[in-house]
Amino acid sequence: MSDILTKDDLRQFGLLLINDIRKIMEDAQLREKENIHPEWLKSRAVRKLMDMSPGSLQNLRVTGKVRFKKVLGSYYYNKEDLIKLFNED
């Protein structure tokens, strides 16, 4: 066997390997972003999306217009209820 492996060969192989890993990770991230559609949204996300104050969101919760869950001190709101509520207006 007269094949000699040089440092340049290893460097090229490393660059090819890194590029392949990057492509795989980018594809995985794109697929993950497409599949993320949470059913429950945190208070902060709801306020940001709907451009409302914490008091307005609390009012929706207290009057029962939107379903919610409290987990470890954080409120989560049902996404479908929010969409229905704001599509009625």
Rosetta blueprint (number, residue, H / E / L):
1 M L
2 S L
3 D L
4 I L
5 L L
6 T L
7 K H
8 D H
9 D H
10 L H
11 R H
12 Q H
13 F H
14 G H
15 L H
16 L H
17 L H
18 I H
19 N H
20 D H
21 I H
22 R H
23 K H
24 I H
25 M H
26 E H
27 D H
28 A H
29 Q H
30 L H
31 R H
32 E H
33 K H
34 E H
35 N H
36 I L
37 H L
38 P L
39 E L
40 W E
41 L E
42 K E
43 S H
44 R H
45 A H
46 V H
47 R H
48 K H
49 L H
50 M H
51 D L
52 M L
53 S L
54 P H
55 G H
56 S H
57 L H
58 Q H
59 N H
60 L H
61 R H
62 V H
63 T L
64 G L
65 K L
66 V L
67 R L
68 F E
69 K E
70 K E
71 V E
72 L L
73 G L
74 S E
75 Y E
76 Y E
77 Y E
78 N E
79 K H
80 E H
81 D H
82 L H
83 I H
84 K H
85 L H
86 F H
87 N H
88 E H
89 D L
